[in-house]
Amino acid sequence: MSTDTNDAGEGNGTSKIDVRVPDQLLEAIDKEYERRGYTSRSEAIRDALRDWIDPPERLSEEVLDALEDSREQRERGETHSADDVRERLGLDE
C-alpha cells in the first residue's frame, strides 16, 4: 500500500492507496460511477469506503417483507391512493 500524501487535486490531509481489484469489478465501477452522479472513479470509491466505515441504516427483513406484500397488493389492485380515499370520504386536504 502506498501512502503518498497531498497528491495534486486531492487537497490536504489525504492519502493515496493502491488497491488491486478484478478487471470485471473495475469495468463495472467505470460503467456505474457517472450514472450515479460521481465525477470520478476515486470519488465513488471514497463514498463506498465511507459507507463501509459508517454504514447507512438498513431495512429489517420484516420491513422488506412488508414492502413486498404491499407491492403484491398494489399489483392485484387491492390498494387505493391517499387521494382516492380522501375523495371517497369527502375529506379536504
Phi and psi in radians as a Rosetta constraint file:
Dihedral C 1 N 2 CA 2 C 2 CIRCULARHARMONIC -1.620 0.35
Dihedral N 2 CA 2 C 2 N 3 CIRCULARHARMONIC 2.490 0.35
Dihedral C 2 N 3 CA 3 C 3 CIRCULARHARMONIC -2.186 0.35
Dihedral N 3 CA 3 C 3 N 4 CIRCULARHARMONIC 0.697 0.35
Dihedral C 3 N 4 CA 4 C 4 CIRCULARHARMONIC -1.022 0.35
Dihedral N 4 CA 4 C 4 N 5 CIRCULARHARMONIC 2.342 0.35
Dihedral C 4 N 5 CA 5 C 5 CIRCULARHARMONIC -1.947 0.35
Dihedral N 5 CA 5 C 5 N 6 CIRCULARHARMONIC 2.799 0.35
Dihedral C 5 N 6 CA 6 C 6 CIRCULARHARMONIC 0.978 0.35
Dihedral N 6 CA 6 C 6 N 7 CIRCULARHARMONIC 0.814 0.35
Dihedral C 6 N 7 CA 7 C 7 CIRCULARHARMONIC -1.153 0.35
Dihedral N 7 CA 7 C 7 N 8 CIRCULARHARMONIC 2.587 0.35
Dihedral C 7 N 8 CA 8 C 8 CIRCULARHARMONIC -0.988 0.35
Dihedral N 8 CA 8 C 8 N 9 CIRCULARHARMONIC 2.371 0.35
Dihedral C 8 N 9 CA 9 C 9 CIRCULARHARMONIC 1.463 0.35
Dihedral N 9 CA 9 C 9 N 10 CIRCULARHARMONIC -0.201 0.35
Dihedral C 9 N 10 CA 10 C 10 CIRCULARHARMONIC -1.683 0.35
Dihedral N 10 CA 10 C 10 N 11 CIRCULARHARMONIC -0.265 0.35
Dihedral C 10 N 11 CA 11 C 11 CIRCULARHARMONIC 1.426 0.35
Dihedral N 11 CA 11 C 11 N 12 CIRCULARHARMONIC 3.021 0.35
Dihedral C 11 N 12 CA 12 C 12 CIRCULARHARMONIC -1.296 0.35
Dihedral N 12 CA 12 C 12 N 13 CIRCULARHARMONIC 2.641 0.35
Dihedral C 12 N 13 CA 13 C 13 CIRCULARHARMONIC 1.338 0.35
Dihedral N 13 CA 13 C 13 N 14 CIRCULARHARMONIC 0.414 0.35
Dihedral C 13 N 14 CA 14 C 14 CIRCULARHARMONIC -2.079 0.35
Dihedral N 14 CA 14 C 14 N 15 CIRCULARHARMONIC 2.731 0.35
Dihedral C 14 N 15 CA 15 C 15 CIRCULARHARMONIC -2.220 0.35
Dihedral N 15 CA 15 C 15 N 16 CIRCULARHARMONIC 2.583 0.35
Dihedral C 15 N 16 CA 16 C 16 CIRCULARHARMONIC -1.717 0.35
Dihedral N 16 CA 16 C 16 N 17 CIRCULARHARMONIC 2.313 0.35
Dihedral C 16 N 17 CA 17 C 17 CIRCULARHARMONIC -2.154 0.35
Dihedral N 17 CA 17 C 17 N 18 CIRCULARHARMONIC 2.614 0.35
Dihedral C 17 N 18 CA 18 C 18 CIRCULARHARMONIC -1.787 0.35
Dihedral N 18 CA 18 C 18 N 19 CIRCULARHARMONIC 2.230 0.35
Dihedral C 18 N 19 CA 19 C 19 CIRCULARHARMONIC -2.265 0.35
Dihedral N 19 CA 19 C 19 N 20 CIRCULARHARMONIC 2.316 0.35
Dihedral C 19 N 20 CA 20 C 20 CIRCULARHARMONIC -1.666 0.35
Dihedral N 20 CA 20 C 20 N 21 CIRCULARHARMONIC 2.254 0.35
Dihedral C 20 N 21 CA 21 C 21 CIRCULARHARMONIC -2.274 0.35
Dihedral N 21 CA 21 C 21 N 22 CIRCULARHARMONIC 2.654 0.35
Dihedral C 21 N 22 CA 22 C 22 CIRCULARHARMONIC -1.058 0.35
Dihedral N 22 CA 22 C 22 N 23 CIRCULARHARMONIC 2.570 0.35
Dihedral C 22 N 23 CA 23 C 23 CIRCULARHARMONIC -0.946 0.35
Dihedral N 23 CA 23 C 23 N 24 CIRCULARHARMONIC -0.705 0.35
Dihedral C 23 N 24 CA 24 C 24 CIRCULARHARMONIC -1.074 0.35
Dihedral N 24 CA 24 C 24 N 25 CIRCULARHARMONIC -0.713 0.35
Dihedral C 24 N 25 CA 25 C 25 CIRCULARHARMONIC -1.143 0.35
Dihedral N 25 CA 25 C 25 N 26 CIRCULARHARMONIC -0.758 0.35
Dihedral C 25 N 26 CA 26 C 26 CIRCULARHARMONIC -1.102 0.35
Dihedral N 26 CA 26 C 26 N 27 CIRCULARHARMONIC -0.698 0.35
Dihedral C 26 N 27 CA 27 C 27 CIRCULARHARMONIC -1.089 0.35
Dihedral N 27 CA 27 C 27 N 28 CIRCULARHARMONIC -0.713 0.35
Dihedral C 27 N 28 CA 28 C 28 CIRCULARHARMONIC -1.135 0.35
Dihedral N 28 CA 28 C 28 N 29 CIRCULARHARMONIC -0.740 0.35
Dihedral C 28 N 29 CA 29 C 29 CIRCULARHARMONIC -1.059 0.35
Dihedral N 29 CA 29 C 29 N 30 CIRCULARHARMONIC -0.806 0.35
Dihedral C 29 N 30 CA 30 C 30 CIRCULARHARMONIC -1.108 0.35
Dihedral N 30 CA 30 C 30 N 31 CIRCULARHARMONIC -0.588 0.35
Dihedral C 30 N 31 CA 31 C 31 CIRCULARHARMONIC -1.306 0.35
Dihedral N 31 CA 31 C 31 N 32 CIRCULARHARMONIC -0.498 0.35
Dihedral C 31 N 32 CA 32 C 32 CIRCULARHARMONIC -1.683 0.35
Dihedral N 32 CA 32 C 32 N 33 CIRCULARHARMONIC -0.581 0.35
Dihedral C 32 N 33 CA 33 C 33 CIRCULARHARMONIC -1.081 0.35
Dihedral N 33 CA 33 C 33 N 34 CIRCULARHARMONIC -0.702 0.35
Dihedral C 33 N 34 CA 34 C 34 CIRCULARHARMONIC -1.204 0.35
Dihedral N 34 CA 34 C 34 N 35 CIRCULARHARMONIC -0.665 0.35
Dihedral C 34 N 35 CA 35 C 35 CIRCULARHARMONIC -1.038 0.35
Dihedral N 35 CA 35 C 35 N 36 CIRCULARHARMONIC -0.564 0.35
Dihedral C 35 N 36 CA 36 C 36 CIRCULARHARMONIC -1.549 0.35
Dihedral N 36 CA 36 C 36 N 37 CIRCULARHARMONIC 0.065 0.35
Dihedral C 36 N 37 CA 37 C 37 CIRCULARHARMONIC 1.633 0.35
Dihedral N 37 CA 37 C 37 N 38 CIRCULARHARMONIC 0.162 0.35
Dihedral C 37 N 38 CA 38 C 38 CIRCULARHARMONIC -1.480 0.35
Dihedral N 38 CA 38 C 38 N 39 CIRCULARHARMONIC 2.603 0.35
Dihedral C 38 N 39 CA 39 C 39 CIRCULARHARMONIC -1.581 0.35
Dihedral N 39 CA 39 C 39 N 40 CIRCULARHARMONIC -0.242 0.35
Dihedral C 39 N 40 CA 40 C 40 CIRCULARHARMONIC -2.695 0.35
Dihedral N 40 CA 40 C 40 N 41 CIRCULARHARMONIC 2.817 0.35
Dihedral C 40 N 41 CA 41 C 41 CIRCULARHARMONIC -1.047 0.35
Dihedral N 41 CA 41 C 41 N 42 CIRCULARHARMONIC -0.731 0.35
Dihedral C 41 N 42 CA 42 C 42 CIRCULARHARMONIC -1.075 0.35
Dihedral N 42 CA 42 C 42 N 43 CIRCULARHARMONIC -0.741 0.35
Dihedral C 42 N 43 CA 43 C 43 CIRCULARHARMONIC -1.066 0.35
Dihedral N 43 CA 43 C 43 N 44 CIRCULARHARMONIC -0.759 0.35
Dihedral C 43 N 44 CA 44 C 44 CIRCULARHARMONIC -1.121 0.35
Dihedral N 44 CA 44 C 44 N 45 CIRCULARHARMONIC -0.736 0.35
Dihedral C 44 N 45 CA 45 C 45 CIRCULARHARMONIC -1.207 0.35
Dihedral N 45 CA 45 C 45 N 46 CIRCULARHARMONIC -0.681 0.35
Dihedral C 45 N 46 CA 46 C 46 CIRCULARHARMONIC -1.036 0.35
Dihedral N 46 CA 46 C 46 N 47 CIRCULARHARMONIC -0.748 0.35
Dihedral C 46 N 47 CA 47 C 47 CIRCULARHARMONIC -1.117 0.35
Dihedral N 47 CA 47 C 47 N 48 CIRCULARHARMONIC -0.711 0.35
Dihedral C 47 N 48 CA 48 C 48 CIRCULARHARMONIC -1.112 0.35
Dihedral N 48 CA 48 C 48 N 49 CIRCULARHARMONIC -0.675 0.35
Dihedral C 48 N 49 CA 49 C 49 CIRCULARHARMONIC -1.163 0.35
Dihedral N 49 CA 49 C 49 N 50 CIRCULARHARMONIC -0.653 0.35
Dihedral C 49 N 50 CA 50 C 50 CIRCULARHARMONIC -1.067 0.35
Dihedral N 50 CA 50 C 50 N 51 CIRCULARHARMONIC -0.745 0.35
Dihedral C 50 N 51 CA 51 C 51 CIRCULARHARMONIC -1.135 0.35
Dihedral N 51 CA 51 C 51 N 52 CIRCULARHARMONIC -0.546 0.35
Dihedral C 51 N 52 CA 52 C 52 CIRCULARHARMONIC -1.197 0.35
Dihedral N 52 CA 52 C 52 N 53 CIRCULARHARMONIC -0.715 0.35
Dihedral C 52 N 53 CA 53 C 53 CIRCULARHARMONIC -1.262 0.35
Dihedral N 53 CA 53 C 53 N 54 CIRCULARHARMONIC -0.770 0.35
Dihedral C 53 N 54 CA 54 C 54 CIRCULARHARMONIC -2.256 0.35
Dihedral N 54 CA 54 C 54 N 55 CIRCULARHARMONIC 1.381 0.35
Dihedral C 54 N 55 CA 55 C 55 CIRCULARHARMONIC -1.122 0.35
Dihedral N 55 CA 55 C 55 N 56 CIRCULARHARMONIC 2.511 0.35
Dihedral C 55 N 56 CA 56 C 56 CIRCULARHARMONIC -1.180 0.35
Dihedral N 56 CA 56 C 56 N 57 CIRCULARHARMONIC 2.801 0.35
Dihedral C 56 N 57 CA 57 C 57 CIRCULARHARMONIC -1.125 0.35
Dihedral N 57 CA 57 C 57 N 58 CIRCULARHARMONIC 2.488 0.35
Dihedral C 57 N 58 CA 58 C 58 CIRCULARHARMONIC -1.873 0.35
Dihedral N 58 CA 58 C 58 N 59 CIRCULARHARMONIC 2.616 0.35
Dihedral C 58 N 59 CA 59 C 59 CIRCULARHARMONIC -1.343 0.35
Dihedral N 59 CA 59 C 59 N 60 CIRCULARHARMONIC 2.441 0.35
Dihedral C 59 N 60 CA 60 C 60 CIRCULARHARMONIC -1.234 0.35
Dihedral N 60 CA 60 C 60 N 61 CIRCULARHARMONIC 2.828 0.35
Dihedral C 60 N 61 CA 61 C 61 CIRCULARHARMONIC -1.047 0.35
Dihedral N 61 CA 61 C 61 N 62 CIRCULARHARMONIC -0.630 0.35
Dihedral C 61 N 62 CA 62 C 62 CIRCULARHARMONIC -1.079 0.35
Dihedral N 62 CA 62 C 62 N 63 CIRCULARHARMONIC -0.778 0.35
Dihedral C 62 N 63 CA 63 C 63 CIRCULARHARMONIC -1.175 0.35
Dihedral N 63 CA 63 C 63 N 64 CIRCULARHARMONIC -0.732 0.35
Dihedral C 63 N 64 CA 64 C 64 CIRCULARHARMONIC -1.078 0.35
Dihedral N 64 CA 64 C 64 N 65 CIRCULARHARMONIC -0.705 0.35
Dihedral C 64 N 65 CA 65 C 65 CIRCULARHARMONIC -1.110 0.35
Dihedral N 65 CA 65 C 65 N 66 CIRCULARHARMONIC -0.742 0.35
Dihedral C 65 N 66 CA 66 C 66 CIRCULARHARMONIC -1.113 0.35
Dihedral N 66 CA 66 C 66 N 67 CIRCULARHARMONIC -0.677 0.35
Dihedral C 66 N 67 CA 67 C 67 CIRCULARHARMONIC -1.125 0.35
Dihedral N 67 CA 67 C 67 N 68 CIRCULARHARMONIC -0.715 0.35
Dihedral C 67 N 68 CA 68 C 68 CIRCULARHARMONIC -1.115 0.35
Dihedral N 68 CA 68 C 68 N 69 CIRCULARHARMONIC -0.757 0.35
Dihedral C 68 N 69 CA 69 C 69 CIRCULARHARMONIC -1.034 0.35
Dihedral N 69 CA 69 C 69 N 70 CIRCULARHARMONIC -0.734 0.35
Dihedral C 69 N 70 CA 70 C 70 CIRCULARHARMONIC -1.107 0.35
Dihedral N 70 CA 70 C 70 N 71 CIRCULARHARMONIC -0.754 0.35
Dihedral C 70 N 71 CA 71 C 71 CIRCULARHARMONIC -1.059 0.35
Dihedral N 71 CA 71 C 71 N 72 CIRCULARHARMONIC -0.756 0.35
Dihedral C 71 N 72 CA 72 C 72 CIRCULARHARMONIC -1.126 0.35
Dihedral N 72 CA 72 C 72 N 73 CIRCULARHARMONIC -0.689 0.35
Dihedral C 72 N 73 CA 73 C 73 CIRCULARHARMONIC -1.096 0.35
Dihedral N 73 CA 73 C 73 N 74 CIRCULARHARMONIC -0.731 0.35
Dihedral C 73 N 74 CA 74 C 74 CIRCULARHARMONIC -1.082 0.35
Dihedral N 74 CA 74 C 74 N 75 CIRCULARHARMONIC -0.772 0.35
Dihedral C 74 N 75 CA 75 C 75 CIRCULARHARMONIC -1.107 0.35
Dihedral N 75 CA 75 C 75 N 76 CIRCULARHARMONIC -0.545 0.35
Dihedral C 75 N 76 CA 76 C 76 CIRCULARHARMONIC -1.478 0.35
Dihedral N 76 CA 76 C 76 N 77 CIRCULARHARMONIC -0.025 0.35
Dihedral C 76 N 77 CA 77 C 77 CIRCULARHARMONIC 1.329 0.35
Dihedral N 77 CA 77 C 77 N 78 CIRCULARHARMONIC 0.408 0.35
Dihedral C 77 N 78 CA 78 C 78 CIRCULARHARMONIC -1.624 0.35
Dihedral N 78 CA 78 C 78 N 79 CIRCULARHARMONIC 0.084 0.35
Dihedral C 78 N 79 CA 79 C 79 CIRCULARHARMONIC -2.096 0.35
Dihedral N 79 CA 79 C 79 N 80 CIRCULARHARMONIC 2.845 0.35
Dihedral C 79 N 80 CA 80 C 80 CIRCULARHARMONIC -2.350 0.35
Dihedral N 80 CA 80 C 80 N 81 CIRCULARHARMONIC 2.555 0.35
Dihedral C 80 N 81 CA 81 C 81 CIRCULARHARMONIC -1.246 0.35
Dihedral N 81 CA 81 C 81 N 82 CIRCULARHARMONIC 2.748 0.35
Dihedral C 81 N 82 CA 82 C 82 CIRCULARHARMONIC -1.061 0.35
Dihedral N 82 CA 82 C 82 N 83 CIRCULARHARMONIC -0.661 0.35
Dihedral C 82 N 83 CA 83 C 83 CIRCULARHARMONIC -1.103 0.35
Dihedral N 83 CA 83 C 83 N 84 CIRCULARHARMONIC -0.749 0.35
Dihedral C 83 N 84 CA 84 C 84 CIRCULARHARMONIC -1.076 0.35
Dihedral N 84 CA 84 C 84 N 85 CIRCULARHARMONIC -0.743 0.35
Dihedral C 84 N 85 CA 85 C 85 CIRCULARHARMONIC -1.160 0.35
Dihedral N 85 CA 85 C 85 N 86 CIRCULARHARMONIC -0.789 0.35
Dihedral C 85 N 86 CA 86 C 86 CIRCULARHARMONIC -1.009 0.35
Dihedral N 86 CA 86 C 86 N 87 CIRCULARHARMONIC -0.771 0.35
Dihedral C 86 N 87 CA 87 C 87 CIRCULARHARMONIC -1.131 0.35
Dihedral N 87 CA 87 C 87 N 88 CIRCULARHARMONIC -0.780 0.35
Dihedral C 87 N 88 CA 88 C 88 CIRCULARHARMONIC -1.102 0.35
Dihedral N 88 CA 88 C 88 N 89 CIRCULARHARMONIC -0.616 0.35
Dihedral C 88 N 89 CA 89 C 89 CIRCULARHARMONIC -1.570 0.35
Dihedral N 89 CA 89 C 89 N 90 CIRCULARHARMONIC -0.076 0.35
Dihedral C 89 N 90 CA 90 C 90 CIRCULARHARMONIC 1.256 0.35
Dihedral N 90 CA 90 C 90 N 91 CIRCULARHARMONIC 0.537 0.35
Dihedral C 90 N 91 CA 91 C 91 CIRCULARHARMONIC -1.651 0.35
Dihedral N 91 CA 91 C 91 N 92 CIRCULARHARMONIC 2.415 0.35
Dihedral C 91 N 92 CA 92 C 92 CIRCULARHARMONIC -1.578 0.35
Dihedral N 92 CA 92 C 92 N 93 CIRCULARHARMONIC 2.651 0.35
